[in-house]
Amino acid sequence: MYFCFGILFLLCFFFFLLQMHRRRCIIRRVRCMDPCEKLCLLNDLLSSFGFSYHPAQDIVTSCLDAWQREFGYCTLFDRTAPRFHMVFDREPIYFDYDGATWRIEFWKGQYGLNIGAEIGVYRADKILSPEQYDTALFQSVDNDHLLRLGMQLSRCGESLFFTRQKHWWLTGFRIGAFSEPDDLKLYLSVTFPNYVMLQRFLDALRRSGYSDDSFCSCSLTAAVSFTAPYAKQFRGPRARIAQFCNCMTVRLYRLITRPFTVTCDRLLYLYYFLPPVFRRTLHFRKNRRQCRKRSKVYGKERP
């Protein structure tokens, strides 16, 4: 018995030494890589998830041709978000324009081990009644209807990042950071193609509860300060548990990747050392299978 225990102990000790040696080799490999090589490799890895890395802001953001585009969006995704450790403030704005109901929604909060914010632009194929908003599946807009979006996310008065692009789903995620949604403030802007669409959006903001002091317009651009949401939020015990898990995950992530301080190096280190953890890190939204399943269900119920 003692002999077997000793063999098991030696095997475990040998495995530990082997992993430590492997870890040192990976750290040395990442540190020796050229910065351009790192960026190209990381963006190549992120592209399959629908994202890219921006070193100037040290954030991960969504690509214009991200695979998430084909699935659209519906309220059910917001409702089930805490199950996937996404705890955020949501604000969908609905308005009718050009024979269809539009949904411009913005989010801010914690996405697993990431702080992030999003602006999504979606539209239905016809005019919907308010009773249909929560059950309809809104499609992502095509290239002819892209809007110029901009956002700046801050936490307790400290700016985290700023990004602007003509897009259908503008996002920004700071990996390895933690915050409560209430501590985040999102300044966002949307540029519309004409004055009529701008006014429809501004009127929808007022109907949602926003006062004239919380938004402004200049030319064809509307700017909104998003701090406390007016829409119904899907919080509860599950969200509190998810936030506790998120906080622990962020601490573990920083512990594992502590040889590095830059997100690019941290992610490449995880890619070589712990591939499953690397993939888990990039789950900013539900995975493709879950989106496909929900889209099919909502497609049948779509008005």
C-alpha positions as CSV (number, residue, x, y, z in Angstrom):
1,M,0.0,0.0,0.0
2,Y,2.8,2.4,1.0
3,F,4.6,1.4,-2.2
4,C,1.6,2.3,-4.4
5,F,1.2,5.6,-2.5
6,G,4.8,6.4,-3.1
7,I,4.5,5.6,-6.8
8,L,1.4,7.8,-7.1
9,F,3.2,10.7,-5.2
10,L,6.2,10.4,-7.6
11,L,4.0,10.5,-10.6
12,C,2.2,13.6,-9.4
13,F,5.5,15.3,-8.5
14,F,6.8,14.4,-12.0
15,F,3.7,15.8,-13.7
16,F,4.0,19.0,-11.6
17,L,7.6,19.5,-12.7
18,L,6.7,18.8,-16.3
19,Q,3.9,21.4,-16.2
20,M,6.2,24.0,-14.5
21,H,8.8,23.4,-17.3
22,R,6.1,23.7,-19.9
23,R,4.9,26.9,-18.4
24,R,8.3,28.5,-18.3
25,C,8.8,27.5,-22.0
26,I,5.5,29.1,-23.0
27,I,6.3,32.3,-21.1
28,R,9.6,32.5,-22.8
29,R,8.0,31.9,-26.2
30,V,5.4,34.6,-25.8
31,R,8.0,37.1,-24.6
32,C,10.2,36.4,-27.5
33,M,7.5,37.0,-30.1
34,D,7.5,40.1,-32.2
35,P,4.6,42.5,-31.4
36,C,3.3,42.4,-34.9
37,E,3.4,38.6,-34.8
38,K,1.5,38.6,-31.6
39,L,-1.2,40.9,-32.9
40,C,-1.6,38.9,-36.2
41,L,-1.8,35.6,-34.3
42,L,-4.3,36.8,-31.7
43,N,-6.6,38.4,-34.3
44,D,-6.5,35.3,-36.3
45,L,-7.6,33.3,-33.3
46,L,-10.2,35.8,-32.3
47,S,-11.7,36.0,-35.8
48,S,-13.4,32.6,-35.4
49,F,-15.2,34.0,-32.4
50,G,-16.3,37.1,-34.3
51,F,-13.9,39.5,-32.6
52,S,-10.6,41.4,-33.0
53,Y,-8.1,42.9,-30.6
54,H,-7.3,46.6,-30.6
55,P,-4.0,47.2,-28.8
56,A,-4.4,51.0,-28.6
57,Q,-7.4,50.6,-26.4
58,D,-6.5,47.2,-25.0
59,I,-9.9,45.9,-25.7
60,V,-11.6,43.1,-27.8
61,T,-14.4,44.3,-30.1
62,S,-16.8,42.6,-32.5
63,C,-16.0,42.3,-36.3
64,L,-18.4,43.7,-38.9
65,D,-18.8,40.2,-40.4
66,A,-19.1,38.4,-37.0
67,W,-21.0,35.1,-37.2
68,Q,-23.5,36.5,-34.6
69,R,-24.9,38.7,-37.3
70,E,-27.0,36.0,-38.9
71,F,-29.0,35.2,-35.7
72,G,-30.4,38.6,-34.9
73,Y,-31.6,39.4,-31.4
74,C,-34.6,39.0,-29.1
75,T,-35.5,39.7,-25.5
76,L,-35.1,36.1,-24.5
77,F,-31.3,36.5,-24.9
78,D,-31.4,39.3,-22.3
79,R,-33.6,37.3,-20.0
80,T,-31.4,34.2,-19.9
81,A,-28.0,36.1,-19.8
82,P,-27.4,35.6,-16.0
83,R,-27.3,31.8,-16.7
84,F,-24.2,32.4,-18.8
85,H,-22.6,34.7,-16.2
86,M,-23.5,37.9,-18.1
87,V,-24.9,40.5,-15.7
88,F,-25.6,43.8,-17.4
89,D,-27.9,46.8,-17.7
90,R,-30.0,46.7,-20.8
91,E,-31.9,49.4,-22.6
92,P,-33.8,48.5,-25.8
93,I,-35.2,51.5,-27.7
94,Y,-38.0,50.8,-30.2
95,F,-39.3,53.1,-33.0
96,D,-41.0,52.7,-36.3
97,Y,-39.2,54.0,-39.5
98,D,-39.3,53.1,-43.2
99,G,-42.1,50.5,-42.8
100,A,-40.4,48.5,-40.0
101,T,-39.9,48.5,-36.3
102,W,-36.3,49.2,-35.3
103,R,-34.6,48.1,-32.1
104,I,-31.5,49.9,-31.0
105,E,-30.3,48.4,-27.8
106,F,-27.4,49.2,-25.5
107,W,-25.8,47.3,-22.7
108,K,-23.1,47.7,-20.0
109,G,-21.9,45.3,-17.4
110,Q,-20.0,42.2,-16.6
111,Y,-19.6,39.5,-19.2
112,G,-17.9,36.6,-17.4
113,L,-14.4,37.8,-16.6
114,N,-14.8,40.9,-18.9
115,I,-16.1,44.4,-18.4
116,G,-18.0,45.5,-21.5
117,A,-20.5,47.5,-23.4
118,E,-22.5,47.0,-26.6
119,I,-24.7,48.9,-29.0
120,G,-26.8,46.7,-31.3
121,V,-28.9,47.9,-34.3
122,Y,-31.8,45.5,-35.4
123,R,-35.0,45.8,-37.3
124,A,-38.1,43.7,-37.9
125,D,-39.5,43.1,-41.4
126,K,-42.7,45.1,-40.6
127,I,-44.3,47.4,-38.1
128,L,-44.9,45.7,-34.8
129,S,-47.2,46.5,-31.9
130,P,-45.6,47.2,-28.5
131,E,-47.1,43.9,-27.3
132,Q,-44.9,42.1,-29.9
133,Y,-41.6,43.7,-28.9
134,D,-40.6,41.1,-26.4
135,T,-41.5,38.0,-28.5
136,A,-40.3,39.1,-32.0
137,L,-36.9,38.2,-33.4
138,F,-35.2,41.3,-34.8
139,Q,-32.8,40.8,-37.6
140,S,-29.3,42.5,-37.7
141,V,-29.3,45.3,-40.2
142,D,-27.6,44.8,-43.5
143,N,-24.7,46.9,-44.9
144,D,-27.1,49.4,-46.5
145,H,-28.5,50.3,-43.1
146,L,-25.4,50.4,-41.0
147,L,-25.2,53.3,-38.6
148,R,-22.1,55.2,-37.3
149,L,-21.9,54.2,-33.6
150,G,-19.6,55.5,-30.9
151,M,-19.2,54.7,-27.2
152,Q,-17.1,55.5,-24.2
153,L,-17.3,53.3,-21.1
154,S,-16.2,54.6,-17.7
155,R,-16.1,53.1,-14.2
156,C,-16.4,55.3,-11.2
157,G,-15.3,58.3,-13.3
158,E,-12.3,56.6,-14.9
159,S,-12.5,56.1,-18.6
160,L,-11.9,52.5,-19.7
161,F,-12.0,52.8,-23.5
162,F,-13.5,54.7,-26.4
163,T,-14.4,53.2,-29.8
164,R,-16.3,54.4,-32.9
165,Q,-17.2,52.6,-36.1
166,K,-19.9,52.2,-38.7
167,H,-21.5,49.0,-37.5
168,W,-24.5,46.9,-36.7
169,W,-23.1,45.7,-33.3
170,L,-20.4,47.9,-31.8
171,T,-18.8,46.3,-28.7
172,G,-15.9,46.8,-26.4
173,F,-14.6,44.3,-23.7
174,R,-11.8,44.8,-21.2
175,I,-10.7,41.3,-20.3
176,G,-9.7,40.4,-16.7
177,A,-11.6,43.2,-15.0
178,F,-14.6,43.2,-12.7
179,S,-17.3,45.7,-12.0
180,E,-21.0,46.0,-10.9
181,P,-23.2,47.3,-13.8
182,D,-24.3,50.2,-11.5
183,D,-20.6,51.5,-11.3
184,L,-20.4,51.8,-15.1
185,K,-21.4,54.7,-17.2
186,L,-21.8,54.5,-21.0
187,Y,-21.7,57.6,-23.2
188,L,-22.9,56.6,-26.7
189,S,-23.6,58.2,-30.0
190,V,-25.6,57.2,-33.0
191,T,-25.5,59.0,-36.4
192,F,-28.6,58.6,-38.5
193,P,-28.9,59.0,-42.3
194,N,-31.7,61.6,-42.1
195,Y,-33.5,63.9,-39.8
196,V,-36.7,61.9,-39.7
197,M,-35.0,58.8,-38.4
198,L,-33.1,60.9,-35.8
199,Q,-36.4,62.4,-34.5
200,R,-38.0,58.9,-34.3
201,F,-35.2,57.7,-32.1
202,L,-35.3,60.8,-29.9
203,D,-39.0,60.5,-29.4
204,A,-38.5,56.8,-28.5
205,L,-35.9,57.8,-25.9
206,R,-38.5,60.2,-24.3
207,R,-41.1,57.4,-24.3
208,S,-38.6,55.1,-22.6
209,G,-38.2,57.6,-19.7
210,Y,-35.2,59.6,-20.7
211,S,-35.3,63.3,-20.0
212,D,-34.0,65.9,-22.4
213,D,-31.0,66.4,-20.0
214,S,-29.8,62.9,-20.6
215,F,-29.4,63.1,-24.3
216,C,-28.7,65.7,-27.0
217,S,-28.5,65.9,-30.8
218,C,-26.1,67.7,-33.2
219,S,-26.7,67.6,-36.9
220,L,-27.8,63.9,-37.5
221,T,-26.1,62.5,-34.4
222,A,-27.8,61.6,-31.1
223,A,-25.7,61.4,-27.9
224,V,-27.0,59.5,-24.9
225,S,-25.7,59.2,-21.3
226,F,-26.6,55.7,-20.1
227,T,-26.2,55.3,-16.4
228,A,-29.4,53.9,-14.8
229,P,-31.7,51.9,-17.2
230,Y,-35.4,52.5,-17.5
231,A,-36.3,49.1,-19.2
232,K,-37.1,46.0,-17.2
233,Q,-34.0,44.3,-15.9
234,F,-33.7,40.5,-15.5
235,R,-31.9,40.4,-12.2
236,G,-32.3,38.1,-9.2
237,P,-30.5,35.5,-7.1
238,R,-29.0,33.9,-10.2
239,A,-27.4,37.3,-11.1
240,R,-25.9,37.7,-7.7
241,I,-24.4,34.2,-7.8
242,A,-23.1,34.8,-11.3
243,Q,-21.4,38.0,-10.1
244,F,-19.7,36.2,-7.3
245,C,-18.5,33.6,-9.7
246,N,-17.3,36.3,-12.1
247,C,-15.3,38.0,-9.4
248,M,-13.6,34.7,-8.5
249,T,-12.9,34.0,-12.2
250,V,-11.3,37.4,-12.7
251,R,-9.0,36.8,-9.7
252,L,-8.1,33.3,-11.0
253,Y,-7.4,34.7,-14.5
254,R,-5.1,37.4,-13.1
255,L,-3.3,34.7,-10.9
256,I,-2.8,32.3,-13.8
257,T,-1.6,35.0,-16.2
258,R,0.4,37.1,-13.7
259,P,3.7,36.9,-15.6
260,F,2.1,39.3,-18.1
261,T,0.2,42.6,-17.8
262,V,-1.0,43.2,-21.4
263,T,-4.2,41.5,-22.6
264,C,-2.5,40.3,-25.9
265,D,0.2,38.5,-23.9
266,R,-2.2,37.1,-21.4
267,L,-4.5,35.6,-24.1
268,L,-1.7,34.1,-26.1
269,Y,-0.3,32.6,-22.9
270,L,-3.7,31.0,-22.2
271,Y,-3.9,29.8,-25.8
272,Y,-0.7,27.9,-25.5
273,F,-0.9,26.8,-21.9
274,L,-4.7,26.3,-21.2
275,P,-6.6,26.2,-24.5
276,P,-10.0,25.4,-22.9
277,V,-9.6,28.4,-20.6
278,F,-8.7,30.6,-23.6
279,R,-11.9,29.6,-25.4
280,R,-14.0,30.2,-22.3
281,T,-12.5,33.6,-21.9
282,L,-14.0,34.7,-25.2
283,H,-17.6,33.8,-24.5
284,F,-18.9,37.3,-24.6
285,R,-22.3,36.1,-25.8
286,K,-24.1,32.8,-26.1
287,N,-22.4,30.3,-28.3
288,R,-23.4,29.6,-31.8
289,R,-25.4,26.5,-31.0
290,Q,-27.5,28.3,-28.3
291,C,-28.2,31.2,-30.7
292,R,-29.2,28.9,-33.5
293,K,-31.6,27.0,-31.2
294,R,-33.2,30.2,-29.9
295,S,-33.4,31.7,-33.3
296,K,-35.3,28.7,-34.7
297,V,-37.8,28.8,-31.8
298,Y,-38.4,32.5,-32.1
299,G,-38.6,32.3,-35.9
300,K,-41.7,30.1,-35.5
301,E,-43.3,32.5,-33.1
302,R,-42.3,35.6,-35.0
303,P,-45.3,37.8,-35.9
